[in-house]
Amino acid sequence: MVAVMRKPSPASVSAYAASCYGGVAGPAFASTSRYVPPLISYAETSPPPGWENGGVSSPRSAPVLVFDGDCAICSTLSRIVAERIRRRDDDFVIAAWQDLDLTELGLTEQQVIDALQWVTPAGRIASGADAVAAVLMAGHVWWRPFGAVIRLPLVNQLAAVIYRWVAANRDRLPGGTPACAMPPSSRAS
């Protein structure tokens, strides 16, 4: 499925689902069992396995980490979470909001544009720095102390300020692209 802001055709959704359930998500996966990132942007291609919503049924059995698939920084950081922080693919789903039914998750488009979202199977939502802490707490055991520290009251307030600044300036940071720019109404003044 293409992670751009247009509705995919039913044929492309079926082809993407078939490739995900077959374990193959494009030419980069066909020749090797280890993922080798292609030299193109994920904003223009199908996401790697484990990023789809196909493994999540209703009611959800795993938390969902929702990120902005049009943002290069967000996509890169989500890939790092998938490869280095998450223990197993079934611990939690990592998905671009453009590929999800937001109403099923209890989210709005404005929420997912503004910040990273963590949605538990029970429907509890954590945003921004709290979502980062939740990801770290759900990851490998050595990441959990970092998540616990982010949840501490004063650290959490500082982390929230830093998160909001990074989110508001993500198009200006190294690796950022114009697609990373947030709408002006969402920018911090």
Backbone as a printed PyTorch tensor [residue, N CA C, xyz], in Angstrom:
tensor([[[  0.8480,  -1.1560,   0.0000],
         [  0.0000,   0.0000,   0.0000],
         [  0.9040,   1.2320,   0.0000]],

        [[  0.5810,   2.2040,  -0.7640],
         [  1.3600,   3.4240,  -0.8750],
         [  1.0270,   4.3300,   0.2950]],

        [[  2.0360,   4.8190,   0.9900],
         [  1.8150,   5.6430,   2.1780],
         [  1.7820,   7.1170,   1.8160]],

        [[  0.8480,   7.4870,   0.9740],
         [  0.6150,   8.8840,   0.6430],
         [ -0.8180,   9.2010,   1.0110]],

        [[ -1.2070,  10.4650,   0.9430],
         [ -2.5160,  10.8580,   1.4320],
         [ -3.6070,  10.7090,   0.3790]],

        [[ -3.6610,   9.5670,  -0.2710],
         [ -4.7620,   9.2830,  -1.1800],
         [ -5.2730,   7.8840,  -0.8660]],

        [[ -6.5100,   7.6550,  -1.1920],
         [ -7.1430,   6.3780,  -0.8820],
         [ -6.6700,   5.3320,  -1.8930]],

        [[ -6.1660,   4.1750,  -1.4270],
         [ -5.6970,   3.1400,  -2.3480],
         [ -6.8600,   2.4220,  -3.0150]],

        [[ -6.5760,   1.8680,  -4.1780],
         [ -7.6080,   1.1010,  -4.8670],
         [ -7.7540,  -0.2520,  -4.1840]],

        [[ -8.9280,  -0.8830,  -4.2830],
         [ -9.1160,  -2.1980,  -3.6690],
         [ -8.1290,  -3.2370,  -4.2000]],

        [[ -7.7590,  -3.1300,  -5.4780],
         [ -6.8050,  -4.0870,  -6.0460],
         [ -5.4400,  -3.9390,  -5.3870]],

        [[ -5.0010,  -2.6940,  -5.1360],
         [ -3.6850,  -2.5080,  -4.5220],
         [ -3.7000,  -2.9640,  -3.0670]],

        [[ -4.8320,  -2.7810,  -2.3810],
         [ -4.9340,  -3.2490,  -1.0010],
         [ -4.8470,  -4.7710,  -0.9730]],

        [[ -5.5480,  -5.4410,  -1.8850],
         [ -5.5140,  -6.9020,  -1.9380],
         [ -4.1230,  -7.4130,  -2.2500]],

        [[ -3.4410,  -6.7680,  -3.1900],
         [ -2.0850,  -7.1880,  -3.5520],
         [ -1.1390,  -6.9950,  -2.3770]],

        [[ -1.2830,  -5.8610,  -1.6840],
         [ -0.4240,  -5.6000,  -0.5260],
         [ -0.6850,  -6.6310,   0.5700]],

        [[ -1.9540,  -6.9100,   0.8660],
         [ -2.2910,  -7.8800,   1.9080],
         [ -1.7540,  -9.2610,   1.5470]],

        [[ -1.8900,  -9.6440,   0.2830],
         [ -1.3820, -10.9460,  -0.1500],
         [  0.1240, -11.0180,   0.0250]],

        [[  0.8190,  -9.9440,  -0.3120],
         [  2.2820,  -9.9610,  -0.1770],
         [  2.6830, -10.0010,   1.2940]],

        [[  1.9290,  -9.3360,   2.1720],
         [  2.2540,  -9.3450,   3.6030],
         [  2.0320, -10.7240,   4.2020]],

        [[  0.8900, -11.3220,   3.8760],
         [  0.6020, -12.6130,   4.4510],
         [  1.4660, -13.7000,   3.8320]],

        [[  1.9970, -13.4510,   2.6570],
         [  2.9090, -14.4120,   2.0430],
         [  4.3240, -14.2400,   2.5320]],

        [[  4.5740, -13.1880,   3.3090],
         [  5.8990, -12.9620,   3.8730],
         [  6.8230, -12.1880,   2.9680]],

        [[  6.3330, -11.6820,   1.8570],
         [  7.1790, -10.9330,   0.9380],
         [  6.5750,  -9.5560,   0.7480]],

        [[  7.4020,  -8.5060,   0.9070],
         [  6.8930,  -7.1510,   0.7390],
         [  7.7290,  -6.3800,  -0.2580]],

        [[  8.0660,  -6.9810,  -1.3500],
         [  8.8130,  -6.2680,  -2.3730],
         [ 10.1280,  -6.9380,  -2.7060]],

        [[ 10.8410,  -6.3990,  -3.6930],
         [ 12.0680,  -7.0180,  -4.1620],
         [ 13.1740,  -7.0610,  -3.1130]],

        [[ 13.2000,  -6.1290,  -2.1610],
         [ 14.2550,  -6.1350,  -1.1510],
         [ 14.1430,  -7.3600,  -0.2530]],

        [[ 12.9530,  -7.9840,  -0.1660],
         [ 12.7480,  -9.1250,   0.7010],
         [ 12.8110, -10.4490,  -0.0460]],

        [[ 12.7320, -10.4020,  -1.3520],
         [ 12.6230, -11.6290,  -2.1340],
         [ 13.9050, -12.4430,  -2.1130]],

        [[ 15.0750, -11.7800,  -2.0950],
         [ 16.3220, -12.5050,  -2.2600],
         [ 17.0050, -12.8330,  -0.9480]],

        [[ 16.5340, -12.3120,   0.1830],
         [ 17.2240, -12.5250,   1.4350],
         [ 16.2280, -12.6340,   2.5730]],

        [[ 16.6010, -13.3730,   3.6030],
         [ 15.7110, -13.4710,   4.7530],
         [ 15.9360, -12.2930,   5.7020]],

        [[ 17.0480, -11.5930,   5.5990],
         [ 17.3170, -10.4240,   6.4410],
         [ 16.9240,  -9.1780,   5.6810]],

        [[ 16.2570,  -8.2610,   6.3600],
         [ 15.8050,  -7.0320,   5.7380],
         [ 16.9870,  -6.1340,   5.3850]],

        [[ 17.0450,  -5.7020,   4.1340],
         [ 18.0300,  -4.7390,   3.6700],
         [ 17.2530,  -3.5530,   3.1380]],

        [[ 17.3790,  -2.3670,   3.7870],
         [ 16.5640,  -1.2430,   3.3400],
         [ 16.9010,  -0.8250,   1.9200]],

        [[ 15.8920,  -0.5750,   1.1000],
         [ 16.1460,  -0.0950,  -0.2530],
         [ 16.6080,   1.3560,  -0.2130]],

        [[ 17.1350,   1.8300,  -1.3070],
         [ 17.6490,   3.1870,  -1.3770],
         [ 16.5800,   4.1720,  -1.8310]],

        [[ 15.3400,   3.9150,  -1.4810],
         [ 14.2440,   4.8170,  -1.8200],
         [ 13.4380,   5.0990,  -0.5700]],

        [[ 12.6470,   6.1360,  -0.5870],
         [ 11.8760,   6.5610,   0.5760],
         [ 10.6720,   5.6600,   0.7960]],

        [[ 10.3930,   5.3260,   2.0590],
         [  9.2120,   4.5440,   2.3720],
         [  7.9380,   5.3410,   2.1760]],

        [[  8.0430,   6.6560,   2.0500],
         [  6.8560,   7.4560,   1.7770],
         [  6.3140,   7.1350,   0.3890]],

        [[  7.1310,   6.4890,  -0.4480],
         [  6.7240,   6.1950,  -1.8200],
         [  6.5360,   4.7030,  -2.0710]],

        [[  6.7950,   3.8480,  -1.0820],
         [  6.7530,   2.4130,  -1.3090],
         [  5.9230,   1.7120,  -0.2480]],

        [[  5.8090,   0.4090,  -0.3930],
         [  5.1080,  -0.4010,   0.5980],
         [  5.9490,  -0.5060,   1.8560]],

        [[  5.3070,  -0.5570,   3.0270],
         [  6.0560,  -0.7060,   4.2650],
         [  6.5750,  -2.1270,   4.4240]],

        [[  7.6350,  -2.3150,   5.2140],
         [  8.1580,  -3.6550,   5.4360],
         [  7.2060,  -4.4850,   6.2950]],

        [[  7.4050,  -5.8030,   6.3490],
         [  6.5360,  -6.6590,   7.1410],
         [  6.5080,  -6.2100,   8.5980]],

        [[  5.3630,  -6.3740,   9.2510],
         [  5.2090,  -5.9810,  10.6360],
         [  4.6750,  -4.5680,  10.7800]],

        [[  4.5940,  -3.8240,   9.6870],
         [  4.1090,  -2.4470,   9.7440],
         [  2.6540,  -2.3660,   9.3100]],

        [[  2.0980,  -3.4590,   8.8910],
         [  0.7380,  -3.4340,   8.3820],
         [ -0.2580,  -3.6250,   9.5140]],

        [[ -1.4810,  -3.2780,   9.2560],
         [ -2.5290,  -3.4590,  10.2510],
         [ -3.1890,  -4.8240,  10.0900]],

        [[ -2.7640,  -5.6120,   9.1180],
         [ -3.4050,  -6.8870,   8.8430],
         [ -3.3400,  -7.8690,   9.9930]],

        [[ -2.2950,  -7.7900,  10.8430],
         [ -2.1720,  -8.7080,  11.9480],
         [ -3.0110,  -8.3210,  13.1460]],

        [[ -3.6570,  -7.1680,  13.1000],
         [ -4.4470,  -6.7100,  14.2280],
         [ -5.9110,  -6.9790,  13.9370]],

        [[ -6.5310,  -7.7780,  14.7790],
         [ -7.9490,  -8.0560,  14.5940],
         [ -8.7430,  -7.2700,  15.6250]],

        [[-10.0230,  -7.2930,  15.5040],
         [-10.8590,  -6.5820,  16.4570],
         [-11.5530,  -7.6150,  17.3340]],

        [[-11.4250,  -7.6480,  18.6430],
         [-10.6390,  -6.7080,  19.4210],
         [ -9.1390,  -6.9550,  19.2340]],

        [[ -8.3820,  -5.8750,  19.3370],
         [ -6.9470,  -5.9680,  19.0910],
         [ -6.2670,  -6.8020,  20.1690]],

        [[ -5.2880,  -7.5680,  19.7630],
         [ -4.5470,  -8.4050,  20.6920],
         [ -3.2100,  -7.7820,  21.0570]],

        [[ -2.8000,  -6.7380,  20.3640],
         [ -1.5120,  -6.1000,  20.6240],
         [ -1.6660,  -4.5850,  20.5030]],

        [[ -0.8290,  -3.8430,  21.2340],
         [ -0.8510,  -2.3890,  21.0860],
         [ -0.4490,  -1.9830,  19.6650]],

        [[ -0.8180,  -0.7580,  19.2880],
         [ -0.4750,  -0.2380,  17.9640],
         [  0.2820,   1.0700,  18.1440]],

        [[  1.4470,   1.1690,  17.5060],
         [  2.2210,   2.4030,  17.4630],
         [  1.9000,   3.0680,  16.1300]],

        [[  1.3380,   4.2680,  16.1850],
         [  0.8840,   4.9610,  14.9790],
         [  1.7930,   6.1560,  14.7360]],

        [[  2.3920,   6.2040,  13.5340],
         [  3.2940,   7.2860,  13.1710],
         [  2.8850,   7.8910,  11.8380]],

        [[  3.5070,   9.0120,  11.4700],
         [  3.2210,   9.6920,  10.2040],
         [  4.0800,   9.0700,   9.1080]],

        [[  3.4660,   8.3080,   8.2330],
         [  4.1910,   7.6240,   7.1670],
         [  4.7170,   8.5400,   6.0810]],

        [[  4.2310,   9.7880,   6.0230],
         [  4.7270,  10.7380,   5.0260],
         [  5.9980,  11.4380,   5.4880]],

        [[  6.3430,  11.3060,   6.7490],
         [  7.5100,  11.9790,   7.3140],
         [  8.7000,  11.0220,   7.3010]],

        [[  9.7920,  11.4470,   6.6850],
         [ 10.9880,  10.6010,   6.5930],
         [ 11.5850,  10.3200,   7.9650]],

        [[ 11.6120,  11.3200,   8.8320],
         [ 12.1600,  11.1230,  10.1780],
         [ 11.3050,  10.1260,  10.9480]],

        [[  9.9900,  10.2980,  10.8940],
         [  9.0810,   9.3850,  11.5980],
         [  9.2280,   7.9550,  11.0780]],

        [[  9.3280,   7.8050,   9.7650],
         [  9.4790,   6.4780,   9.1720],
         [ 10.8000,   5.8390,   9.5690]],

        [[ 11.8720,   6.6290,   9.5830],
         [ 13.1830,   6.1130,   9.9820],
         [ 13.1720,   5.6740,  11.4400]],

        [[ 12.6210,   6.5170,  12.3130],
         [ 12.5640,   6.1690,  13.7300],
         [ 11.6720,   4.9540,  13.9690]],

        [[ 10.6060,   4.8200,  13.2170],
         [  9.7320,   3.6470,  13.3440],
         [ 10.4480,   2.3780,  12.9050]],

        [[ 11.2780,   2.4920,  11.8740],
         [ 12.0930,   1.3550,  11.4390],
         [ 13.0800,   0.9560,  12.5350]],

        [[ 13.6630,   1.9470,  13.2100],
         [ 14.5940,   1.6600,  14.3030],
         [ 13.8590,   0.9520,  15.4380]],

        [[ 12.6610,   1.4090,  15.7500],
         [ 11.8580,   0.7440,  16.7820],
         [ 11.6160,  -0.7090,  16.3870]],

        [[ 11.2570,  -0.9370,  15.1330],
         [ 10.9640,  -2.3030,  14.6670],
         [ 12.1980,  -3.1950,  14.7230]],

        [[ 13.3510,  -2.6520,  14.3920],
         [ 14.5610,  -3.4630,  14.2910],
         [ 15.3340,  -3.5810,  15.6010]],

        [[ 15.2870,  -2.5620,  16.4610],
         [ 16.1750,  -2.5430,  17.6250],
         [ 15.4620,  -2.5410,  18.9720]],

        [[ 14.2710,  -1.9870,  19.0310],
         [ 13.6030,  -1.8450,  20.3240],
         [ 12.5680,  -2.9440,  20.5480]],

        [[ 11.7460,  -3.2130,  19.5290],
         [ 10.7110,  -4.2410,  19.6760],
         [ 11.3600,  -5.6180,  19.7510]],

        [[ 10.9120,  -6.4470,  20.6970],
         [ 11.4740,  -7.7970,  20.8690],
         [ 11.0400,  -8.7220,  19.7330]],

        [[  9.7230,  -8.8120,  19.5430],
         [  9.1480,  -9.6970,  18.5250],
         [  8.1070,  -8.9270,  17.7390]],

        [[  7.8120,  -9.3850,  16.5370],
         [  6.8150,  -8.7220,  15.6910],
         [  5.4380,  -8.6870,  16.3200]],

        [[  5.1120,  -9.6830,  17.1530],
         [  3.7730,  -9.7180,  17.7310],
         [  3.6650,  -8.9600,  19.0550]],

        [[  4.7380,  -8.3090,  19.5120],
         [  4.6670,  -7.4950,  20.7320],
         [  3.7540,  -6.2950,  20.5400]],

        [[  3.9320,  -5.5990,  19.4300],
         [  3.0610,  -4.4900,  19.0650],
         [  3.1830,  -4.2320,  17.5810]],

        [[  2.1500,  -3.6410,  17.0260],
         [  2.1040,  -3.3350,  15.6030],
         [  2.6240,  -1.9160,  15.4050]],

        [[  3.4270,  -1.7310,  14.3770],
         [  3.9250,  -0.4070,  14.0060],
         [  3.3110,  -0.0760,  12.6540]],

        [[  2.5470,   1.0250,  12.5880],
         [  1.8430,   1.3260,  11.3490],
         [  1.7320,   2.8290,  11.1150]],

        [[  1.8480,   3.2140,   9.8520],
         [  1.6210,   4.6080,   9.4590],
         [  0.1290,   4.8900,   9.5510]],

        [[ -0.2120,   6.0740,  10.0170],
         [ -1.6380,   6.3900,  10.1800],
         [ -2.3750,   6.3800,   8.8570]],

        [[ -1.6530,   6.6040,   7.7600],
         [ -2.2880,   6.6130,   6.4480],
         [ -2.7920,   5.2150,   6.0610]],

        [[ -2.2670,   4.1720,   6.7080],
         [ -2.6500,   2.7970,   6.3980],
         [ -3.7080,   2.2370,   7.3400]],

        [[ -4.1730,   3.0340,   8.2840],
         [ -5.0660,   2.5340,   9.3270],
         [ -6.4550,   3.1640,   9.2680]],

        [[ -7.3960,   2.4900,   9.8800],
         [ -8.7200,   3.0550,  10.1140],
         [ -8.6460,   3.7500,  11.4690]],

        [[ -8.4780,   5.0670,  11.4600],
         [ -8.2640,   5.8270,  12.6890],
         [ -9.4540,   5.7480,  13.6370]],

        [[-10.6610,   5.7050,  13.1010],
         [-11.8370,   5.6550,  13.9740],
         [-11.8710,   4.3490,  14.7640]],

        [[-11.4070,   3.2580,  14.1640],
         [-11.3490,   1.9750,  14.8700],
         [-10.3940,   2.0600,  16.0620]],

        [[ -9.3540,   2.8790,  15.9260],
         [ -8.3840,   3.0390,  17.0100],
         [ -8.7750,   4.1480,  17.9900]],

        [[ -9.8210,   4.8890,  17.6750],
         [-10.2430,   5.9780,  18.5460],
         [ -9.3990,   7.2290,  18.3820]],

        [[ -8.7920,   7.4050,  17.2150],
         [ -7.9220,   8.5490,  16.9450],
         [ -8.5360,   9.4550,  15.8820]],

        [[ -8.0850,  10.7000,  15.8780],
         [ -8.4670,  11.6310,  14.8180],
         [ -7.2360,  11.9240,  13.9680]],

        [[ -7.4700,  12.4380,  12.7830],
         [ -6.3580,  12.7870,  11.8970],
         [ -5.4720,  13.8520,  12.5390]],

        [[ -6.0700,  14.8030,  13.2300],
         [ -5.2780,  15.8590,  13.8800],
         [ -4.3600,  15.2710,  14.9540]],

        [[ -4.8260,  14.2980,  15.7320],
         [ -3.9930,  13.6770,  16.7600],
         [ -2.7690,  13.0010,  16.1510]],

        [[ -2.9610,  12.2820,  15.0540],
         [ -1.8430,  11.5420,  14.4690],
         [ -0.8940,  12.4430,  13.6890]],

        [[ -1.3720,  13.5890,  13.2260],
         [ -0.4930,  14.5550,  12.5750],
         [  0.3690,  15.2450,  13.6290]],

        [[ -0.2220,  15.5260,  14.7830],
         [  0.4770,  16.2590,  15.8380],
         [  1.5400,  15.4430,  16.5590]],

        [[  1.2970,  14.1470,  16.7750],
         [  2.2150,  13.3770,  17.6120],
         [  2.1050,  11.8810,  17.3440]],

        [[  3.1430,  11.1790,  17.7410],
         [  3.1740,   9.7280,  17.7530],
         [  2.0800,   9.2470,  18.6980]],

        [[  1.4050,   8.1480,  18.3450],
         [  0.3070,   7.6370,  19.1700],
         [  0.5570,   6.1750,  19.5210]],

        [[  0.2370,   5.8050,  20.7510],
         [  0.3140,   4.4240,  21.2320],
         [ -1.0830,   4.0540,  21.7040]],

        [[ -1.6850,   3.0350,  21.0800],
         [ -3.0430,   2.6220,  21.4210],
         [ -2.9830,   1.1920,  21.9530]],

        [[ -3.4240,   1.0040,  23.2010],
         [ -3.4190,  -0.3220,  23.8050],
         [ -4.6110,  -1.1330,  23.3130]],

        [[ -4.5960,  -2.4510,  23.4950],
         [ -5.7460,  -3.2610,  23.0940],
         [ -7.0380,  -2.8330,  23.7970]],

        [[ -6.9130,  -2.2610,  24.9960],
         [ -8.0920,  -1.7970,  25.7390],
         [ -8.5770,  -0.4340,  25.2560]],

        [[ -7.8240,   0.1980,  24.3420],
         [ -8.2320,   1.4860,  23.8000],
         [ -7.6090,   2.6950,  24.4670]],

        [[ -6.7240,   2.5040,  25.4420],
         [ -6.0460,   3.6290,  26.0780],
         [ -5.0350,   4.2050,  25.0960]],

        [[ -4.9550,   5.5390,  25.0670],
         [ -4.0920,   6.2310,  24.1080],
         [ -3.0380,   7.0380,  24.8430]],

        [[ -1.7870,   6.9010,  24.3940],
         [ -0.6810,   7.7330,  24.8760],
         [ -0.1380,   8.4690,  23.6640]],

        [[  0.1880,   9.7550,  23.8420],
         [  0.6640,  10.5810,  22.7270],
         [  2.0260,  11.1680,  23.0270]],

        [[  2.7900,  11.4530,  21.9650],
         [  4.0530,  12.1590,  22.0930],
         [  5.0550,  11.4440,  22.9720]],

        [[  5.5880,  12.1610,  23.9750],
         [  6.6090,  11.5980,  24.8620],
         [  6.0680,  10.4000,  25.6400]],

        [[  4.7870,  10.4160,  25.9880],
         [  4.1870,   9.2750,  26.6860],
         [  4.1510,   8.0380,  25.7840]],

        [[  3.9430,   8.2410,  24.4880],
         [  3.9690,   7.1290,  23.5360],
         [  5.3900,   6.5720,  23.4160]],

        [[  6.3770,   7.4580,  23.4130],
         [  7.7810,   7.0050,  23.3720],
         [  8.0750,   6.1580,  24.6080]],

        [[  7.6500,   6.6140,  25.7890],
         [  7.8580,   5.8470,  27.0200],
         [  7.1680,   4.4880,  26.9400]],

        [[  5.9550,   4.4450,  26.4040],
         [  5.2190,   3.1800,  26.2790],
         [  5.9430,   2.2160,  25.3440]],

        [[  6.4840,   2.7370,  24.2490],
         [  7.2420,   1.8890,  23.3120],
         [  8.4560,   1.3000,  24.0080]],

        [[  9.1920,   2.1340,  24.7330],
         [ 10.3860,   1.6540,  25.4310],
         [ 10.0210,   0.6210,  26.5020]],

        [[  8.9210,   0.8390,  27.1980],
         [  8.4850,  -0.1150,  28.2240],
         [  8.0430,  -1.4470,  27.6100]],

        [[  7.5620,  -1.4300,  26.3810],
         [  7.1180,  -2.6540,  25.7140],
         [  8.2480,  -3.3410,  24.9500]],

        [[  9.3970,  -2.6940,  24.8700],
         [ 10.5140,  -3.2260,  24.0980],
         [ 11.3770,  -4.1990,  24.8870]],

        [[ 12.5740,  -4.4250,  24.3530],
         [ 13.5480,  -5.2880,  25.0300],
         [ 13.7550,  -4.8070,  26.4500]],

        [[ 14.1190,  -5.6990,  27.3330],
         [ 14.2480,  -5.4030,  28.7520],
         [ 15.2340,  -4.2590,  29.0170]],

        [[ 16.2800,  -4.1250,  28.2110],
         [ 17.2740,  -3.0730,  28.4510],
         [ 16.7580,  -1.6860,  28.0690]],

        [[ 15.6470,  -1.5690,  27.3480],
         [ 15.0470,  -0.2690,  27.0310],
         [ 14.0730,   0.1790,  28.1150]],

        [[ 13.5910,  -0.7220,  28.9240],
         [ 12.5570,  -0.4110,  29.9130],
         [ 12.9730,   0.6480,  30.9390]],

        [[ 14.2200,   0.6450,  31.4310],
         [ 14.5930,   1.7190,  32.3640],
         [ 14.4610,   3.1190,  31.7450]],

        [[ 14.7390,   3.2410,  30.4540],
         [ 14.6020,   4.5400,  29.7810],
         [ 13.1320,   4.9610,  29.7340]],

        [[ 12.2560,   4.0100,  29.4540],
         [ 10.8250,   4.2970,  29.4680],
         [ 10.3400,   4.6910,  30.8460]],

        [[ 10.8510,   4.0050,  31.8880],
         [ 10.4650,   4.3330,  33.2590],
         [ 10.9460,   5.7360,  33.6380]],

        [[ 12.1400,   6.1050,  33.2100],
         [ 12.6710,   7.4410,  33.5080],
         [ 11.8220,   8.5090,  32.8190]],

        [[ 11.4340,   8.2760,  31.5750],
         [ 10.6040,   9.2540,  30.8600],
         [  9.2680,   9.4530,  31.5660]],

        [[  8.7780,   8.4410,  32.2530],
         [  7.4930,   8.5410,  32.9540],
         [  7.5890,   9.2990,  34.2820]],

        [[  8.7930,   9.5400,  34.7970],
         [  8.9380,  10.2970,  36.0440],
         [  8.3970,  11.7100,  35.8480]],

        [[  7.7230,  12.2720,  36.8570],
         [  7.0200,  13.5510,  36.6890],
         [  7.8350,  14.6880,  36.0580]],

        [[  8.9560,  15.0660,  36.6120],
         [  9.7060,  16.1940,  36.0440],
         [ 10.3380,  15.8390,  34.7000]],

        [[ 10.8370,  14.6210,  34.5970],
         [ 11.4310,  14.1760,  33.3340],
         [ 10.3610,  14.1310,  32.2470]],

        [[  9.1580,  13.6910,  32.6000],
         [  8.0720,  13.6050,  31.6320],
         [  7.7030,  14.9850,  31.0920]],

        [[  7.6900,  15.9840,  31.9630],
         [  7.3880,  17.3450,  31.5140],
         [  8.4710,  17.8490,  30.5590]],

        [[  9.7380,  17.5930,  30.8890],
         [ 10.8420,  17.9940,  30.0110],
         [ 10.7770,  17.2240,  28.6910]],

        [[ 10.5180,  15.9160,  28.7620],
         [ 10.4140,  15.0990,  27.5510],
         [  9.2850,  15.5910,  26.6550]],

        [[  8.1710,  16.0270,  27.2490],
         [  7.0360,  16.5360,  26.4680],
         [  7.4170,  17.8220,  25.7380]],

        [[  8.1520,  18.7000,  26.4060],
         [  8.5960,  19.9490,  25.7680],
         [  9.5400,  19.6310,  24.6050]],

        [[ 10.4870,  18.7410,  24.8430],
         [ 11.4420,  18.3590,  23.7830],
         [ 10.6980,  17.6990,  22.6250]],

        [[  9.7580,  16.7960,  22.9340],
         [  9.0030,  16.1250,  21.8800],
         [  8.2400,  17.1380,  21.0350]],

        [[  7.5570,  18.0780,  21.6720],
         [  6.7810,  19.0810,  20.9250],
         [  7.6980,  19.9200,  20.0300]],

        [[  8.8910,  20.2760,  20.5170],
         [  9.8190,  21.0680,  19.7020],
         [ 10.2840,  20.2590,  18.4930]],

        [[ 10.6640,  18.9950,  18.7220],
         [ 11.1190,  18.1450,  17.6080],
         [  9.9840,  17.9600,  16.6030]],

        [[  8.7690,  17.6950,  17.0660],
         [  7.6290,  17.4940,  16.1680],
         [  7.3360,  18.7490,  15.3540]],

        [[  7.4530,  19.9060,  15.9890],
         [  7.1680,  21.1590,  15.2850],
         [  8.2580,  21.5220,  14.2830]],

        [[  9.4640,  20.9990,  14.4720],
         [ 10.5980,  21.3580,  13.6120],
         [ 11.1610,  20.1720,  12.8450]],

        [[ 10.4110,  19.0980,  12.7120],
         [ 10.9390,  17.8810,  12.0940],
         [ 11.3330,  18.0630,  10.6360]],

        [[ 10.7410,  19.0140,   9.9330],
         [ 11.1270,  19.2430,   8.5420],
         [ 12.4660,  19.9630,   8.4470]],

        [[ 12.9280,  20.5780,   9.5290],
         [ 14.1960,  21.3170,   9.5310],
         [ 15.3520,  20.5010,  10.0890]],

        [[ 15.0710,  19.3610,  10.6590],
         [ 16.1060,  18.5240,  11.2620],
         [ 16.8070,  17.6860,  10.1940]],

        [[ 18.0320,  17.1990,  10.4930],
         [ 18.7280,  16.3300,   9.5280],
         [ 17.8630,  15.1300,   9.1590]],

        [[ 17.6990,  14.8820,   7.8790],
         [ 16.8590,  13.7910,   7.3940],
         [ 15.4300,  14.2190,   7.1380]],

        [[ 15.0720,  15.4150,   7.5840],
         [ 13.7220,  15.9140,   7.3720],
         [ 13.5160,  16.3380,   5.9260]],

        [[ 12.2900,  16.2430,   5.4750],
         [ 11.9320,  16.6360,   4.1190],
         [ 10.7250,  17.5650,   4.2050]],

        [[ 10.3660,  18.2320,   3.1000],
         [  9.1570,  19.0610,   3.1280],
         [  7.9060,  18.2720,   3.5310]],

        [[  7.8850,  16.9760,   3.2290],
         [  6.7330,  16.1500,   3.6220],
         [  6.6290,  16.0170,   5.1410]],

        [[  7.7330,  16.2710,   5.8390],
         [  7.7310,  16.2010,   7.3060],
         [  7.0660,  17.4140,   7.9310]],

        [[  6.8910,  18.4880,   7.1500],
         [  6.3380,  19.7230,   7.7040],
         [  4.9200,  19.4870,   8.2130]],

        [[  4.6710,  19.9690,   9.3980],
         [  3.3320,  19.8720,   9.9650],
         [  2.4980,  21.0340,   9.4100]],

        [[  1.1870,  20.8700,   9.3490],
         [  0.3440,  21.9790,   8.9070],
         [  0.5510,  23.1830,   9.8260]],

        [[  0.4780,  24.4110,   9.2880],
         [  0.7080,  25.6120,  10.1040],
         [ -0.1730,  25.6830,  11.3430]],

        [[ -1.3960,  25.1850,  11.2640],
         [ -2.2920,  25.2410,  12.4220],
         [ -1.7780,  24.3790,  13.5750]],

        [[ -0.9000,  23.4110,  13.2790],
         [ -0.3780,  22.5160,  14.3160],
         [  0.9660,  22.9750,  14.8600]],

        [[  1.5740,  23.9520,  14.2280],
         [  2.8980,  24.4130,  14.6760],
         [  2.8130,  25.1590,  15.9900]],

        [[  3.8160,  24.9210,  16.8410],
         [  3.8800,  25.6660,  18.1100],
         [  4.3160,  27.0900,  17.8100]],

        [[  3.7060,  28.0700,  18.4610],
         [  4.0720,  29.4530,  18.1950],
         [  5.2470,  29.8770,  18.9990]]])
